[in-house]
Amino acid sequence: MKAKGIQGVVRGKKVVTTNPDTAQPCPDDKVNREFAADFPNQLWVSDFTYVSSWQGMVYVAFVIDVFARKIVGWRVSTSMSTGFVLDALNQAICQRAPSEADKLIHHSDRGGQYLSIKYTEQLAEAGIDTSVGSVGDSYDNALAESIIGLFKTEVINFIGPWKSVGQVEWETLKWIDWYNNERLHSAIGYVTPQEAEEAFYEALNADEKAT
């Protein structure tokens, strides 16, 4: 097709969300597509997606704790700025209060927002190690991509069309609460993320009392 100057029909305008910043040093990939954690605050993954609304493009960022697939930070914005994803990270840090003992790793793609000085400085200040996948390879951030896929299927494509950023924000809030506290996940034994974490800490407390 390319040789004959023919191309397929494109439905809508493609929105590029991963713009690599080649000027910034890039951390190694410490995950290598092994999205597994033995306890909470061991591995977080981050990514964001876009939603078309009557007021323009809206962006939704997520921070996910891999252990129980729990969404621990999120933000909705009309801009793909560093501040947008940084707000989601700050929410996760505030809610989870990770310690250096956790040796927490934060994994993302090579988007300029995640490699920015402000973002990497905040990770360092919180004692969080950085891990970054390759450009344009969804498998390197597959867990985040999978959960965003659920969000798009269960909220964005199901409820739309979207009139405003406020509508997207409200429905995202409701979905995250349902996702964390009511939705059963096969990957964690058909319980909710909240139940999986509670069971972990109950077992940990029982072991400590036994010793």
C-alpha positions as CSV (number, residue, x, y, z in Angstrom):
1,M,0.0,0.0,0.0
2,K,2.8,2.4,0.9
3,A,4.6,1.8,-2.5
4,K,1.3,2.7,-4.3
5,G,0.6,5.7,-2.2
6,I,-2.4,4.1,-0.5
7,Q,-3.3,4.2,3.1
8,G,-6.2,3.1,5.3
9,V,-8.9,5.3,6.6
10,V,-8.0,6.9,10.0
11,R,-10.9,7.4,12.3
12,G,-10.4,10.6,14.2
13,K,-7.1,12.3,15.1
14,K,-4.5,10.2,16.8
15,V,-3.4,11.8,20.1
16,V,0.2,11.3,21.1
17,T,0.7,11.0,24.8
18,T,4.2,9.6,25.1
19,N,6.7,12.2,23.9
20,P,10.2,11.0,25.0
21,D,12.5,13.7,26.3
22,T,15.8,12.8,24.9
23,A,17.5,15.7,26.8
24,Q,16.8,14.0,30.2
25,P,18.8,11.0,31.4
26,C,16.6,7.9,31.3
27,P,16.6,5.4,34.2
28,D,17.0,1.6,33.6
29,D,14.0,-0.7,33.3
30,K,14.0,-2.5,36.7
31,V,10.8,-4.3,36.0
32,N,11.4,-6.1,32.7
33,R,7.7,-6.8,32.3
34,E,7.5,-8.7,35.6
35,F,4.5,-7.0,37.1
36,A,4.5,-8.7,40.4
37,A,4.9,-7.6,44.0
38,D,5.1,-9.5,47.3
39,F,3.6,-6.7,49.4
40,P,2.1,-3.2,49.1
41,N,4.4,-0.3,48.3
42,Q,6.9,-2.5,46.5
43,L,6.1,-1.5,42.9
44,W,3.9,1.3,41.5
45,V,3.1,1.8,37.8
46,S,2.0,5.0,36.3
47,D,0.4,6.1,33.0
48,F,-2.2,8.4,31.6
49,T,-4.8,8.4,28.8
50,Y,-7.0,10.8,26.9
51,V,-10.7,11.4,26.6
52,S,-12.4,13.4,23.9
53,S,-15.1,15.9,25.3
54,W,-17.2,18.7,23.9
55,Q,-14.8,21.1,25.7
56,G,-11.7,19.6,24.1
57,M,-9.3,16.8,25.1
58,V,-9.2,15.6,28.7
59,Y,-6.4,13.6,30.2
60,V,-6.6,11.1,33.1
61,A,-3.5,9.9,35.0
62,F,-3.3,6.8,37.3
63,V,-0.8,5.5,39.8
64,I,-1.3,1.8,40.6
65,D,0.1,-0.4,43.3
66,V,1.0,-3.6,41.7
67,F,0.5,-5.9,44.7
68,A,-3.3,-5.7,44.7
69,R,-3.8,-3.7,41.5
70,K,-5.1,-0.9,43.6
71,I,-5.3,2.6,42.2
72,V,-3.5,4.8,44.7
73,G,-3.3,8.1,42.8
74,W,-5.2,9.8,40.0
75,R,-5.8,13.1,38.4
76,V,-7.9,14.6,35.6
77,S,-6.7,17.6,33.6
78,T,-7.1,19.5,30.3
79,S,-3.3,19.6,29.9
80,M,-0.6,16.9,29.5
81,S,1.8,19.0,31.7
82,T,4.2,17.6,34.3
83,G,2.1,19.1,37.0
84,F,-0.8,16.9,36.0
85,V,1.0,13.6,36.5
86,L,2.9,15.0,39.5
87,D,-0.5,15.7,41.2
88,A,-1.4,12.0,40.8
89,L,2.0,11.0,42.2
90,N,1.7,13.3,45.2
91,Q,-1.7,11.9,46.0
92,A,-0.3,8.4,46.0
93,I,2.6,9.4,48.2
94,C,0.3,11.2,50.6
95,Q,-2.1,8.3,50.9
96,R,0.4,5.5,51.0
97,A,3.3,7.2,52.9
98,P,6.0,4.8,51.6
99,S,9.1,4.4,53.6
100,E,12.7,3.7,52.5
101,A,12.3,0.2,54.0
102,D,9.7,-0.6,51.3
103,K,12.4,0.0,48.6
104,L,9.5,1.1,46.4
105,I,10.0,1.2,42.6
106,H,8.0,3.5,40.4
107,H,7.7,2.3,36.8
108,S,6.5,4.4,33.8
109,D,7.0,4.8,30.1
110,R,9.5,7.3,28.7
111,G,7.1,10.2,28.4
112,G,8.6,13.6,29.1
113,Q,6.3,14.2,32.0
114,Y,7.6,11.2,33.9
115,L,11.3,12.0,33.1
116,S,11.0,15.7,34.0
117,I,13.2,17.2,36.7
118,K,10.3,18.0,39.0
119,Y,8.8,14.5,38.8
120,T,12.1,12.7,39.3
121,E,13.0,15.0,42.2
122,Q,9.8,14.2,43.9
123,L,10.4,10.5,43.5
124,A,13.9,10.9,45.0
125,E,12.6,13.0,47.9
126,A,10.1,10.3,48.7
127,G,12.8,7.6,48.6
128,I,11.3,6.0,45.5
129,D,13.5,4.3,42.9
130,T,12.7,4.9,39.2
131,S,12.2,2.4,36.4
132,V,11.3,3.3,32.8
133,G,10.3,1.1,29.9
134,S,11.0,1.6,26.2
135,V,9.4,4.1,23.8
136,G,6.2,3.0,22.2
137,D,6.1,-0.5,23.7
138,S,3.0,-1.1,25.7
139,Y,4.3,-4.4,27.0
140,D,6.9,-2.6,29.0
141,N,4.1,-0.9,31.0
142,A,1.5,-3.6,30.4
143,L,-0.2,-3.6,33.8
144,A,-0.9,0.2,33.6
145,E,-2.1,-0.2,30.0
146,S,-4.4,-3.0,31.1
147,I,-6.1,-1.0,33.8
148,I,-6.4,2.0,31.6
149,G,-8.1,-0.4,29.1
150,L,-10.6,-1.4,31.7
151,F,-11.3,2.3,32.5
152,K,-11.8,3.1,28.8
153,T,-14.1,0.1,28.4
154,E,-16.1,0.4,31.6
155,V,-16.4,4.2,31.8
156,I,-15.3,6.2,28.8
157,N,-16.7,4.1,26.0
158,F,-19.7,3.0,28.0
159,I,-21.0,6.4,29.3
160,G,-19.9,8.9,26.6
161,P,-20.2,11.2,24.8
162,W,-18.5,13.5,27.3
163,K,-19.6,17.1,27.7
164,S,-17.0,18.5,30.1
165,V,-13.9,17.8,32.2
166,G,-16.1,17.9,35.3
167,Q,-18.2,15.1,34.0
168,V,-15.1,13.0,33.3
169,E,-13.6,13.7,36.7
170,W,-16.8,12.8,38.6
171,E,-17.3,9.5,36.7
172,T,-13.6,8.7,37.1
173,L,-13.9,9.2,40.9
174,K,-16.9,6.9,41.1
175,W,-15.3,4.2,39.0
176,I,-12.0,4.2,41.0
177,D,-14.0,3.8,44.2
178,W,-15.9,0.9,42.7
179,Y,-12.7,-0.6,41.2
180,N,-10.8,-0.5,44.5
181,N,-13.6,-1.6,46.8
182,E,-16.2,-3.6,44.8
183,R,-14.7,-5.0,41.6
184,L,-13.4,-8.6,41.9
185,H,-10.1,-9.3,40.2
186,S,-9.0,-12.7,38.9
187,A,-5.3,-11.8,39.2
188,I,-5.6,-11.5,43.0
189,G,-7.9,-14.4,43.7
190,Y,-11.3,-12.9,42.9
191,V,-11.3,-10.3,45.7
192,T,-11.2,-6.6,45.6
193,P,-7.9,-4.6,45.8
194,Q,-9.0,-3.3,49.2
195,E,-9.7,-6.8,50.5
196,A,-6.4,-8.2,49.1
197,E,-4.5,-5.5,51.0
198,E,-6.5,-6.0,54.2
199,A,-5.9,-9.7,54.1
200,F,-2.1,-9.1,53.7
201,Y,-1.9,-6.9,56.7
202,E,-4.1,-9.2,58.8
203,A,-1.7,-12.1,58.0
204,L,1.3,-10.0,58.7
205,N,-0.1,-8.9,62.1
206,A,-0.9,-12.5,62.9
207,D,2.6,-13.6,62.1
208,E,4.1,-10.8,64.3
209,K,1.9,-11.8,67.3
210,A,2.8,-15.4,66.8
211,T,6.5,-14.6,67.1
